[in-house]
Amino acid sequence: MGETETIEAESSQKGTEVKESALKKYVAELIGTFVLVFMGVGSVVFIDTSNFSLLGFVGVSFAFGLSLLVMVYAIGGISGCHINPAVSISMLVAGKMRAKDTAMYIVFQCIGGVLGAGAVYGIAAGSPSFSAFGNFLGANGYAELSPLRYSLASCFIAETLLTFVFLLVIHGSTSEKVPKGFAGIPIGLSLVLIHLVSIPITNTSVNPARSLGPAVFVGVEALSQVWLFWVAPSIGGILAALVWNALKS
């Protein structure tokens, strides 16, 4: 084999390895988002809503937060564990991701979110009382779909601000200036805190893929409101990236 052929073979091999590495990241994001939605939404659907008291809200909040925390350690070393389009968009704006990877992350996150909600739906449908509980698969919404009927404007502001806070925690926790290996703890706990505040408002999104999954199975009304849970978290994530870059410089 000549030198030129050797170089071409090595280049082809490296290209294949890069593609395989990228695919592993995308699949990790799919799995992580699946787990987050399955565990988080499942905690809403499988609870007895007749006894859905303060303890229920706390339980759901921890289900989402702990799901994120454990997945940070499970797949963080592979993909960074975004499992949230708003996180990927914020990382892009912060200069930590390429546009192509951001787009692919979002696609796989959405697939994971739909599969997670589908798994919850498939299990819940096996109960004769499914229509009596499940809270619309934990779908996010405003106005009539808001748990306490909060207006569109209130829900938009809440989702934007809470996503902003969430992404600031993520940027700060993953900074090179903080101790390594502990990022999952503040990130997971911040999601718990966010749910404690916003479940009564929107059922808590701060994650477009989490909102898309249940909406696909709930139907037209929920799907018609999904736009808010893409726009508001994306704005919050962008603002967090801009503020973080300004603070760290």
C-alpha positions as CSV (number, residue, x, y, z in Angstrom):
1,M,0.0,0.0,0.0
2,G,1.4,3.4,-1.0
3,E,1.7,6.4,1.3
4,T,-1.3,8.1,-0.2
5,E,-3.5,5.0,0.2
6,T,-2.3,4.7,3.8
7,I,-3.2,8.3,4.6
8,E,-6.6,7.9,2.9
9,A,-7.3,4.6,4.9
10,E,-6.3,6.3,8.2
11,S,-8.5,9.3,7.4
12,S,-11.4,7.1,6.5
13,Q,-11.0,5.2,9.8
14,K,-10.8,8.4,11.8
15,G,-13.9,9.7,10.1
16,T,-15.8,6.5,10.9
17,E,-14.7,6.7,14.6
18,V,-15.9,10.3,14.8
19,K,-19.3,9.4,13.3
20,E,-19.6,6.5,15.8
21,S,-18.6,8.8,18.7
22,A,-21.2,11.3,17.6
23,L,-23.9,8.7,17.3
24,K,-23.2,7.4,20.8
25,K,-23.7,10.9,22.1
26,Y,-27.0,11.2,20.3
27,V,-28.2,7.8,21.5
28,A,-27.2,8.7,25.1
29,E,-29.3,11.9,24.9
30,L,-32.3,9.8,23.7
31,I,-31.9,7.4,26.6
32,G,-31.4,10.2,29.1
33,T,-34.5,12.1,28.0
34,F,-36.5,8.8,27.9
35,V,-35.6,8.2,31.6
36,L,-36.3,11.7,32.6
37,V,-39.8,11.7,31.0
38,F,-40.6,8.2,32.0
39,M,-39.7,8.6,35.6
40,G,-41.0,12.2,36.0
41,V,-44.2,11.9,34.1
42,G,-44.7,8.4,35.5
43,S,-44.6,9.8,39.0
44,V,-47.5,12.1,38.0
45,V,-49.6,9.5,36.2
46,F,-49.2,6.5,38.5
47,I,-50.0,8.4,41.7
48,D,-53.5,8.3,43.2
49,T,-54.8,11.8,42.4
50,S,-57.5,11.6,45.0
51,N,-54.6,11.8,47.5
52,F,-52.4,14.1,45.5
53,S,-51.6,16.5,48.3
54,L,-48.5,18.5,49.1
55,L,-46.6,15.3,49.5
56,G,-47.6,14.4,46.0
57,F,-46.1,17.6,44.6
58,V,-42.9,17.1,46.5
59,G,-42.7,13.5,45.3
60,V,-43.1,14.5,41.6
61,S,-40.5,17.3,42.1
62,F,-38.0,14.9,43.4
63,A,-38.8,12.3,40.7
64,F,-37.8,14.8,38.0
65,G,-34.8,16.1,39.9
66,L,-33.4,12.7,40.9
67,S,-33.9,11.4,37.4
68,L,-31.7,14.2,36.1
69,L,-29.2,13.8,38.8
70,V,-28.7,10.1,38.2
71,M,-28.5,10.5,34.4
72,V,-25.8,13.2,34.8
73,Y,-23.6,10.4,36.3
74,A,-24.9,7.7,33.9
75,I,-24.4,9.5,30.6
76,G,-22.7,12.8,31.5
77,G,-19.3,11.4,30.4
78,I,-20.7,10.5,27.0
79,S,-22.9,13.4,25.9
80,G,-22.8,15.9,28.8
81,C,-26.3,14.9,29.7
82,H,-28.3,17.8,28.3
83,I,-31.5,15.7,27.8
84,N,-33.2,19.1,27.2
85,P,-33.3,21.2,24.0
86,A,-33.1,24.4,26.0
87,V,-29.8,23.2,27.5
88,S,-28.4,22.4,24.1
89,I,-29.5,25.7,22.7
90,S,-27.9,27.5,25.7
91,M,-24.7,25.6,25.2
92,L,-24.7,26.6,21.5
93,V,-25.1,30.3,22.3
94,A,-22.4,30.0,25.0
95,G,-20.0,28.6,22.4
96,K,-19.8,25.2,23.9
97,M,-21.5,23.3,21.1
98,R,-21.5,23.2,17.3
99,A,-24.7,23.9,15.4
100,K,-24.8,20.4,13.8
101,D,-24.5,18.6,17.2
102,T,-27.1,20.9,18.7
103,A,-29.6,20.0,16.0
104,M,-29.0,16.3,16.4
105,Y,-29.1,16.5,20.2
106,I,-32.5,18.1,19.9
107,V,-33.9,15.6,17.5
108,F,-32.8,12.6,19.7
109,Q,-34.0,14.4,22.8
110,C,-37.5,14.8,21.3
111,I,-37.5,11.1,20.2
112,G,-36.6,10.1,23.8
113,G,-39.3,12.4,25.2
114,V,-42.0,10.9,23.0
115,L,-40.8,7.3,23.7
116,G,-40.8,8.0,27.5
117,A,-44.3,9.4,27.4
118,G,-45.4,6.5,25.2
119,A,-44.1,4.0,27.8
120,V,-46.0,5.7,30.5
121,Y,-49.1,5.8,28.4
122,G,-48.8,2.1,27.5
123,I,-48.5,1.1,31.2
124,A,-51.2,3.4,32.4
125,A,-53.6,2.2,29.7
126,G,-53.6,-1.2,31.4
127,S,-55.5,0.3,34.4
128,P,-59.3,0.4,34.2
129,S,-59.3,3.7,36.0
130,F,-56.7,5.3,33.7
131,S,-59.1,8.1,32.6
132,A,-59.7,9.0,36.2
133,F,-56.0,9.6,37.0
134,G,-52.9,10.5,35.1
135,N,-53.5,14.3,34.9
136,F,-53.4,14.2,31.1
137,L,-50.0,12.4,31.2
138,G,-48.6,15.4,33.1
139,A,-49.0,17.6,30.0
140,N,-47.8,21.2,30.3
141,G,-50.3,23.9,29.6
142,Y,-51.6,27.4,30.2
143,A,-55.1,28.8,30.8
144,E,-57.5,25.8,30.8
145,L,-54.6,23.4,30.8
146,S,-52.8,25.1,33.7
147,P,-53.3,23.2,37.0
148,L,-54.5,26.4,38.6
149,R,-55.6,28.1,35.4
150,Y,-52.7,30.6,35.2
151,S,-52.8,32.9,32.1
152,L,-50.6,32.5,29.0
153,A,-48.6,35.6,30.1
154,S,-48.0,34.2,33.6
155,C,-46.9,30.8,32.3
156,F,-44.6,32.4,29.7
157,I,-42.9,34.5,32.3
158,A,-42.6,31.6,34.7
159,E,-41.1,29.2,32.2
160,T,-38.6,31.8,30.9
161,L,-37.4,32.9,34.3
162,L,-37.2,29.3,35.7
163,T,-35.3,28.1,32.7
164,F,-33.0,31.0,33.0
165,V,-32.2,30.1,36.6
166,F,-31.9,26.4,35.7
167,L,-29.3,27.1,33.0
168,L,-27.3,29.5,35.2
169,V,-27.0,26.6,37.6
170,I,-25.9,24.3,34.8
171,H,-23.3,26.7,33.4
172,G,-22.0,27.5,36.9
173,S,-21.9,23.9,38.1
174,T,-20.0,22.7,35.0
175,S,-17.5,25.6,35.1
176,E,-13.8,24.8,35.2
177,K,-13.5,26.8,38.4
178,V,-15.7,24.6,40.5
179,P,-14.8,21.1,42.0
180,K,-15.2,18.3,39.5
181,G,-17.6,15.4,39.9
182,F,-20.3,17.2,41.8
183,A,-22.3,19.0,39.1
184,G,-25.1,16.5,39.1
185,I,-26.1,17.4,42.7
186,P,-26.8,21.2,42.3
187,I,-28.3,20.6,38.8
188,G,-30.7,17.9,40.0
189,L,-31.6,19.8,43.1
190,S,-32.3,23.0,41.1
191,L,-34.8,21.0,39.0
192,V,-36.5,19.8,42.2
193,L,-36.8,23.5,43.4
194,I,-38.1,24.6,40.0
195,H,-40.8,21.9,40.1
196,L,-41.8,22.9,43.7
197,V,-42.5,26.4,42.4
198,S,-44.0,25.8,39.1
199,I,-46.1,22.6,39.1
200,P,-49.2,24.6,40.0
201,I,-48.5,27.1,37.2
202,T,-47.7,24.9,34.1
203,N,-47.0,21.4,35.4
204,T,-43.4,22.5,34.9
205,S,-41.6,22.2,31.7
206,V,-38.3,24.1,31.4
207,N,-37.7,21.4,28.8
208,P,-39.3,21.3,25.3
209,A,-38.8,17.6,24.9
210,R,-40.5,16.8,28.2
211,S,-43.5,18.9,27.0
212,L,-43.6,17.4,23.5
213,G,-43.7,13.8,24.7
214,P,-47.0,13.8,26.7
215,A,-48.6,16.3,24.3
216,V,-48.3,13.8,21.4
217,F,-50.5,11.4,23.3
218,V,-52.8,13.9,25.0
219,G,-53.9,15.3,21.6
220,V,-54.7,18.5,19.8
221,E,-55.4,20.8,22.7
222,A,-52.0,20.0,24.4
223,L,-50.1,20.1,21.1
224,S,-51.6,23.5,20.3
225,Q,-49.9,24.9,23.5
226,V,-46.5,23.2,23.1
227,W,-45.2,26.3,21.3
228,L,-45.0,28.1,24.6
229,F,-42.9,25.4,26.1
230,W,-40.4,25.6,23.2
231,V,-40.2,29.4,23.0
232,A,-40.1,30.4,26.7
233,P,-37.4,27.8,27.7
234,S,-35.4,28.6,24.7
235,I,-35.4,32.3,25.5
236,G,-34.5,31.5,29.1
237,G,-31.6,29.3,28.0
238,I,-30.3,32.0,25.6
239,L,-30.5,34.7,28.2
240,A,-28.6,32.4,30.7
241,A,-25.8,31.8,28.2
242,L,-25.4,35.5,27.5
243,V,-25.4,36.4,31.2
244,W,-23.0,33.6,32.1
245,N,-20.6,34.6,29.4
246,A,-20.8,38.2,30.6
247,L,-20.2,37.2,34.2
248,K,-17.3,34.9,33.6
249,S,-15.4,37.3,31.4
